Amino acid sequence: MWAYYVGHLRRPPDPARYVLAQPGWLPEGAAVLDFGGGDGRRALPLAEAGAAHVTVADVDEDALRRAPRHPLVRTALLDGRRLPFASEAFDLVFVNHVIHHVQDLPSVLREIRRIVRPGGRILCIEFHPDCAVTRIYRVFSGFRKHPCTFYRPEALAALFGAPPFAAEHRMLDGFQYVVSARRPEQT
């Protein structure tokens, strides 16, 4: 990933800043789940900018221990196939560069969609499968116990955007894209 940005003389986009730059995506006091958030590096900017309550969730206990200590940030050790949250518990579920690691995508998507409130949003940032760096990463991931699967933007938008959600996707740069899926308000 860094090779791509060094080669293009650019810094990678900051996913938290991207969320904060979108009007209405982070309402004041929102409940946010940083799904697969690791050490929680994006939690603090999200919590402080929108006074959001951010839950950093990951399967890596060591990473979660490094999460920031802040009154608006908490952590949860979990398996994404069964999320320990009530239905419609979050205004925003942030999934940053995680989906390519997921083995049981249908179960994880079902759970993520279940926990989004009416009017809420899922924001997924992923690596584009056609980028040279991603192709190299895919080859090396084949030597791991769990190889990675990279999805095309329109495929993930279709999965996240199944009714009642509506999804759109756009490129962030030549290396990664974002899918935004919104659940409509109930009438």
VOZA-98267 format. One record per residue: x negated, y, z negated of N, C-alpha, C, O in turn; residue number from 1. Coordinates in steps of 0.1 Angstrom, whole numbers. Layout:
BEGIN
ATOM     nX     nY     nZ    caX    caY    caZ     cX     cY     cZ     oX     oY     oZ  seq
ATOM      X      Y      Z      X      Y      Z      X      Y      Z      X      Y      Z  NUM
...
This chain:
BEGIN
ATOM     nX     nY     nZ    caX    caY    caZ     cX     cY     cZ     oX     oY     oZ  seq
ATOM     -8    -12      0      0      0      0     -9     13      0     -7     22      8    1
ATOM    -19     13     -9    -27     25    -10    -35     27      3    -37     38      7    2
ATOM    -39     16     10    -46     17     23    -38     25     33    -43     33     40    3
ATOM    -25     22     33    -16     29     43    -16     44     40    -18     52     49    4
ATOM    -15     48     27    -15     63     24    -28     69     26    -29     81     30    5
ATOM    -39     63     22    -52     68     24    -54     70     39    -60     81     44    6
ATOM    -51     60     47    -52     61     62    -44     72     68    -48     78     78    7
ATOM    -33     76     62    -25     87     67    -27    100     59    -20    110     61    8
ATOM    -37    100     50    -40    112     42    -28    117     35    -26    130     34    9
ATOM    -21    108     29     -9    112     21     -8    105      8    -14     95      6   10
ATOM     -1    111     -1      2    104    -14     15     97    -12     24    101     -5   11
ATOM     16     85    -18     29     78    -17     40     86    -24     38     94    -34   12
ATOM     53     86    -18     64     93    -24     66     87    -38     65     75    -41   13
ATOM     70     96    -47     73     92    -61     88     89    -61     97     97    -59   14
ATOM     91     76    -64    105     72    -64    114     79    -74    126     82    -70   15
ATOM    109     83    -85    117     90    -95    120    104    -90    132    109    -91   16
ATOM    111    110    -84    113    124    -78    123    123    -67    131    132    -65   17
ATOM    123    112    -59    132    110    -48    147    110    -54    156    117    -49   18
ATOM    149    102    -64    162    102    -71    166    115    -76    177    120    -73   19
ATOM    157    122    -82    160    135    -88    163    146    -78    170    155    -80   20
ATOM    158    144    -66    160    154    -55    173    153    -48    177    161    -41   21
ATOM    180    142    -51    193    139    -44    205    145    -53    207    140    -64   22
ATOM    212    155    -48    222    161    -56    233    151    -60    238    143    -52   23
ATOM    236    151    -73    247    142    -78    243    128    -80    251    120    -85   24
ATOM    231    124    -78    227    110    -80    224    107    -94    225     95    -99   25
ATOM    221    117   -102    218    115   -116    226    125   -124    221    135   -128   26
ATOM    238    121   -127    246    131   -135    240    132   -149    234    123   -155   27
ATOM    243    144   -155    238    147   -169    243    136   -178    255    132   -178   28
ATOM    234    130   -186    238    120   -196    241    106   -190    247     98   -196   29
ATOM    236    104   -178    239     91   -171    233     80   -178    223     81   -184   30
ATOM    239     68   -176    233     55   -180    226     49   -168    232     47   -158   31
ATOM    213     48   -169    204     43   -158    198     30   -161    192     28   -172   32
ATOM    198     21   -152    190      8   -153    179      9   -143    181      9   -131   33
ATOM    167      8   -148    155      7   -140    152     -8   -139    145    -14   -147   34
ATOM    158    -15   -129    158    -29   -127    144    -33   -122    140    -29   -111   35
ATOM    137    -42   -129    124    -45   -125    114    -34   -127    104    -33   -120   36
ATOM    117    -26   -137    109    -13   -140     95    -15   -146     88     -5   -147   37
ATOM     91    -27   -149     78    -30   -154     74    -22   -166     81    -23   -176   38
ATOM     64    -13   -165     59     -5   -176     67      7   -178     64     16   -187   39
ATOM     78      9   -170     87     21   -173     81     34   -168     86     45   -173   40
ATOM     72     34   -159     66     47   -155     76     57   -149     73     69   -149   41
ATOM     87     52   -144     97     61   -138    108     65   -148    116     74   -145   42
ATOM    108     59   -159    119     61   -169    118     75   -175    128     82   -176   43
ATOM    106     79   -179    105     92   -186    110    104   -177    118    112   -181   44
ATOM    105    105   -164    110    116   -156    125    115   -154    132    126   -154   45
ATOM    131    103   -153    145    102   -151    153    106   -164    163    114   -163   46
ATOM    148    102   -175    154    105   -188    154    120   -191    164    126   -195   47
ATOM    142    126   -189    140    140   -193    147    150   -183    153    160   -187   48
ATOM    147    146   -170    153    156   -160    168    156   -161    174    167   -160   49
ATOM    174    145   -163    189    144   -164    195    141   -177    207    138   -178   50
ATOM    186    141   -187    190    137   -201    197    124   -200    207    121   -207   51
ATOM    192    115   -191    198    102   -189    193     92   -199    182     94   -205   52
ATOM    201     82   -202    197     71   -210    192     60   -201    200     54   -194   53
ATOM    179     57   -201    173     48   -192    170     35   -199    163     35   -209   54
ATOM    174     24   -193    170     11   -198    161      5   -187    164      4   -176   55
ATOM    148      2   -192    138     -4   -183    140    -19   -185    138    -24   -196   56
ATOM    143    -26   -175    145    -41   -176    135    -48   -167    132    -44   -155   57
ATOM    129    -58   -172    119    -66   -164    118    -80   -170    122    -82   -181   58
ATOM    111    -89   -162    109   -102   -167     95   -103   -174     92   -113   -180   59
ATOM     87    -92   -173     73    -92   -178     73    -85   -191     74    -73   -192   60
ATOM     72    -93   -202     72    -88   -215     60    -79   -218     61    -68   -225   61
ATOM     48    -82   -213     36    -74   -214     38    -60   -208     34    -50   -214   62
ATOM     44    -59   -196     47    -47   -190     56    -38   -198     54    -26   -200   63
ATOM     67    -44   -203     77    -37   -211     71    -31   -224     75    -21   -229   64
ATOM     61    -37   -229     54    -32   -241     47    -19   -239     45    -11   -248   65
ATOM     44    -16   -226     37     -4   -222     47      7   -218     43     18   -215   66
ATOM     60      4   -219     70     14   -216     69     26   -225     66     25   -237   67
ATOM     73     38   -220     72     50   -229     81     49   -241     92     44   -240   68
ATOM     77     54   -252     85     55   -264     92     69   -264     85     79   -265   69
ATOM    105     68   -262    113     81   -261    127     77   -266    132     66   -263   70
ATOM    134     87   -272    147     84   -277    157     80   -266    167     74   -269   71
ATOM    155     85   -254    164     82   -243    160     70   -234    166     67   -224   72
ATOM    149     63   -238    144     51   -231    144     39   -240    139     39   -251   73
ATOM    150     28   -235    149     15   -242    145      5   -231    145      7   -219   74
ATOM    141     -7   -236    137    -18   -228    145    -30   -230    152    -32   -240   75
ATOM    145    -39   -219    153    -51   -220    145    -62   -212    142    -60   -200   76
ATOM    142    -73   -219    135    -84   -212    147    -93   -207    156    -97   -214   77
ATOM    147    -95   -194    158   -102   -188    154   -110   -176    144   -108   -170   78
ATOM    163   -119   -172    163   -126   -160    174   -120   -151    186   -119   -156   79
ATOM    171   -115   -139    181   -108   -131    193   -115   -127    203   -109   -122   80
ATOM    193   -129   -128    205   -136   -124    216   -136   -134    228   -138   -131   81
ATOM    214   -132   -147    224   -130   -157    220   -118   -165    213   -119   -175   82
ATOM    226   -107   -162    222    -94   -169    230    -93   -181    242    -95   -181   83
ATOM    224    -90   -193    230    -89   -206    237    -76   -208    237    -70   -219   84
ATOM    244    -71   -198    251    -58   -199    266    -60   -195    269    -69   -187   85
ATOM    274    -51   -201    288    -52   -198    290    -48   -183    282    -41   -177   86
ATOM    301    -52   -178    305    -48   -164    307    -33   -164    312    -27   -174   87
ATOM    303    -26   -153    305    -12   -152    297     -4   -163    303      6   -167   88
ATOM    286     -8   -167    278     -2   -177    269      9   -173    265     18   -181   89
ATOM    266     10   -160    256     20   -155    261     29   -144    268     25   -135   90
ATOM    256     41   -145    259     51   -134    250     49   -122    253     52   -111   91
ATOM    237     45   -125    227     43   -115    219     31   -118    214     30   -129   92
ATOM    218     22   -109    208     11   -110    197     13   -100    200     14    -88   93
ATOM    185     15   -105    174     18    -97    165      6    -95    161      0   -105   94
ATOM    163      1    -82    156    -11    -79    144     -7    -70    146     -6    -58   95
ATOM    133     -5    -76    121      0    -69    111    -11    -66    104    -16    -75   96
ATOM    110    -15    -53    100    -24    -48    101    -38    -56     91    -43    -61   97
ATOM    113    -43    -58    115    -55    -66    121    -66    -57    118    -78    -59   98
ATOM    130    -62    -48    139    -72    -41    130    -82    -34    134    -94    -33   99
ATOM    118    -79    -28    110    -88    -21    105    -99    -30    100   -110    -25  100
ATOM    105    -97    -43    101   -108    -53    112   -117    -57    109   -128    -62  101
ATOM    124   -113    -55    136   -120    -60    138   -134    -52    139   -134    -40  102
ATOM    139   -144    -60    141   -158    -54    156   -161    -52    159   -167    -41  103
ATOM    164   -157    -61    179   -160    -60    186   -147    -57    193   -141    -66  104
ATOM    185   -141    -45    190   -128    -42    205   -127    -43    210   -117    -48  105
ATOM    213   -137    -39    228   -136    -41    232   -134    -55    241   -126    -58  106
ATOM    226   -142    -65    229   -140    -79    225   -127    -84    233   -120    -92  107
ATOM    213   -122    -81    209   -109    -86    217    -98    -80    221    -89    -88  108
ATOM    220    -98    -67    229    -88    -62    243    -88    -68    248    -77    -71  109
ATOM    248    -99    -71    262   -100    -77    261    -93    -91    270    -86    -94  110
ATOM    250    -96    -98    249    -90   -112    247    -75   -111    253    -67   -119  111
ATOM    238    -71   -102    236    -56   -101    249    -49    -97    252    -39   -103  112
ATOM    256    -54    -87    269    -48    -83    279    -48    -94    287    -38    -96  113
ATOM    279    -58   -103    289    -59   -114    287    -48   -124    297    -44   -130  114
ATOM    275    -44   -126    272    -35   -137    273    -20   -133    271    -11   -142  115
ATOM    276    -17   -121    277     -3   -116    291      2   -118    301     -5   -114  116
ATOM    292     13   -125    305     20   -128    311     25   -115    304     28   -105  117
ATOM    325     26   -115    331     33   -103    325     47   -102    323     55   -112  118
ATOM    321     51    -90    315     64    -88    300     63    -89    293     73    -86  119
ATOM    295     51    -94    280     49    -96    273     45    -83    279     44    -72  120
ATOM    260     43    -84    252     41    -73    241     31    -76    236     30    -87  121
ATOM    237     23    -65    225     15    -65    216     21    -56    219     25    -45  122
ATOM    203     23    -61    193     29    -52    182     18    -51    176     15    -62  123
ATOM    179     13    -40    169      3    -38    158      8    -28    161     12    -17  124
ATOM    146      8    -33    135     12    -24    127      0    -21    123     -8    -30  125
ATOM    124     -3     -9    117    -15     -5    106    -12      6    107     -2     13  126
ATOM     98    -22      8     88    -21     19     94    -26     32    101    -35     32  127
ATOM     91    -19     43     96    -22     56     88    -35     61     76    -35     60  128
ATOM     95    -45     66     88    -57     70     79    -56     82     71    -64     84  129
ATOM     81    -45     90     74    -44    102     61    -36    101     53    -36    110  130
ATOM     58    -31     89     46    -23     87     34    -33     86     36    -44     80  131
ATOM     23    -29     91     11    -37     91      7    -41     77      3    -53     74  132
ATOM      8    -32     67      4    -35     54     13    -45     48      9    -54     41  133
ATOM     26    -44     51     36    -54     46     33    -68     52     34    -78     45  134
ATOM     29    -68     64     26    -81     71     14    -88     64     14   -100     62  135
ATOM      4    -80     61     -8    -86     54     -4    -90     40     -7   -101     36  136
ATOM      4    -83     33      9    -86     20     17    -99     20     15   -108     11  137
ATOM     25   -101     30     33   -113     32     24   -125     34     27   -136     28  138
ATOM     14   -124     41      4   -135     43     -2   -139     30     -2   -151     27  139
ATOM     -7   -129     22    -13   -133     10     -3   -138     -1     -6   -146     -9  140
ATOM      9   -133      0     19   -138     -9     23   -153     -7     28   -159    -16  141
ATOM     20   -157      5     22   -171      9     14   -181      1     17   -193     -1  142
ATOM      3   -176     -5     -6   -184    -13     -2   -184    -28     -7   -192    -36  143
ATOM      8   -176    -31     13   -176    -45     24   -186    -47     29   -192    -37  144
ATOM     27   -189    -59     37   -199    -63     51   -194    -57     59   -203    -53  145
ATOM     53   -181    -57     66   -176    -52     63   -165    -41     61   -154    -44  146
ATOM     63   -169    -29     60   -160    -18     71   -149    -17     83   -151    -22  147
ATOM     68   -138    -12     77   -126    -11     85   -127      2     80   -132     12  148
ATOM     97   -122      2    106   -121     13    109   -106     15    114    -99      6  149
ATOM    105   -101     27    108    -87     30    120    -86     39    121    -93     49  150
ATOM    129    -77     37    141    -75     44    141    -63     52    135    -53     49  151
ATOM    148    -63     63    150    -51     72    160    -42     65    169    -47     57  152
ATOM    159    -29     67    167    -19     60    182    -22     62    190    -21     53  153
ATOM    186    -25     75    200    -27     77    205    -40     71    217    -41     67  154
ATOM    197    -50     69    201    -62     62    204    -60     47    214    -64     42  155
ATOM    195    -52     41    197    -49     26    209    -40     25    217    -41     15  156
ATOM    210    -30     34    222    -21     33    235    -29     34    245    -26     27  157
ATOM    235    -39     43    247    -48     44    250    -55     32    261    -57     27  158
ATOM    239    -61     25    241    -68     13    246    -60      1    255    -63     -6  159
ATOM    239    -48     -1    243    -39    -12    256    -32     -9    264    -29    -18  160
ATOM    259    -30      4    271    -22      8    284    -30     10    293    -25     15  161
ATOM    283    -43      6    296    -51      8    307    -45     -1    304    -39    -11  162
ATOM    319    -45      4    330    -39     -3    331    -43    -18    329    -55    -21  163
ATOM    334    -34    -26    339    -20    -24    328    -10    -22    331      2    -20  164
ATOM    315    -14    -22    304     -4    -21    303      0     -6    307     -7      3  165
ATOM    298     12     -4    294     17      9    279     21      8    275     27     -1  166
ATOM    271     16     18    257     18     18    252     25     30    258     24     41  167
ATOM    241     32     28    233     38     39    218     35     37    214     32     25  168
ATOM    210     36     47    196     34     45    189     45     54    194     50     64  169
ATOM    177     48     49    168     57     57    154     54     53    150     49     43  170
ATOM    145     57     62    131     56     60    125     67     51    129     78     53  171
ATOM    117     63     42    110     73     34     97     77     40     93     89     40  172
ATOM     91     68     47     79     71     55     77     58     64     86     51     65  173
ATOM     65     56     70     63     45     79     62     32     71     59     21     78  174
ATOM     62     32     58     59     20     51     71     15     42     72      3     40  175
ATOM     80     24     38     91     20     29    103     27     33    103     38     39  176
ATOM    114     21     28    128     27     31    136     26     18    132     20      8  177
ATOM    147     34     18    156     34      7    170     30     12    175     34     22  178
ATOM    177     22      4    191     19      5    198     25     -6    195     23    -18  179
ATOM    209     32     -3    217     38    -13    231     33    -11    237     34     -1  180
ATOM    236     26    -22    250     20    -21    258     26    -32    254     26    -44  181
ATOM    269     32    -28    278     39    -38    291     31    -40    297     27    -30  182
ATOM    295     30    -52    308     23    -55    318     35    -56    316     44    -64  183
ATOM    329     34    -49    339     45    -49    345     46    -63    346     36    -71  184
ATOM    350     58    -66    358     60    -78    371     52    -77    376     51    -66  185
ATOM    376     47    -88    388     40    -87    399     50    -88    398     60    -95  186
ATOM    410     48    -81    421     57    -81    433     52    -88    443     58    -89  187
